[in-house]
Every structure is written in C-alpha cells, then in structure tokens.
Amino acid sequence: MVFSGMLVELDGVIKVLSWIKWVSIFRFASNALNVNEFKNLELCPTNNNTANCTNGEYILKDRNIDYATNWDLWKNFVALGLMTIILFILTYIQLVKIKKFK
C-alpha cells in the first residue's frame, strides 16, 4: 500500500525505491477502481444545493491518477493481467523444479 500512493505521495519516495510503484499490484488495482468510480461523477451534499458540489475528476487529480482517456483505465487492467501471467509462469517453473518423491 505504500507504493500505491495511498499512504505516501509517490513523488515523495526516494529515487532508489521509486521503481517499486511499477510492480505494485495494489497500485494498479486501486487506480482502476478509482478511475472507474470517480470519472464523470458529481458529488453533492444532500442537504445543500449545488454550491458545494465537487466532481470526481478533482479527486483523481488530487491523487495524481491519469483518467482522461479510456486507455488510462485499461492500462491498469493490462498491467494486472501481465503481472498475473508472469507470476503464473514463475510459479510453474518453480513447480517443475521441485524434486518428486516416489
């Protein structure tokens, strides 16, 4: 969760550790959920008129999440799919290397 941008701003992470955000499954999953929920959403309090309304794009900008195009949503799903395939392949390789008992 640290490298997803929820606990610490990603710009504030030291340069040596900044690459970890690109392999963070939680980052891509939370970004996909945030874009899906907040894009084109208007949030207004129920007891007030439109004077204090905010839109979802403001929340996405505040969290530094790209949302302008459809690809900004789908790149998160593609990244999650690629990570899943890579982890399945690595798991298969490790399972093949296990010594089998007779």
Long-range contacts (C-beta under 8 A, 24 or more apart in sequence): 1-26, 3-27, 4-30, 4-31, 5-30, 5-63, 5-64, 5-65, 6-30, 9-64, 10-64, 11-64, 23-83, 25-80, 25-83, 28-76, 28-79, 28-80, 28-83, 29-76, 29-80, 31-65, 31-76, 32-73, 32-76, 32-77, 32-80, 34-59, 34-60, 34-63, 34-65, 35-60, 35-65, 35-66, 35-67, 35-72, 35-73, 35-76, 36-73, 38-67, 39-67, 39-73
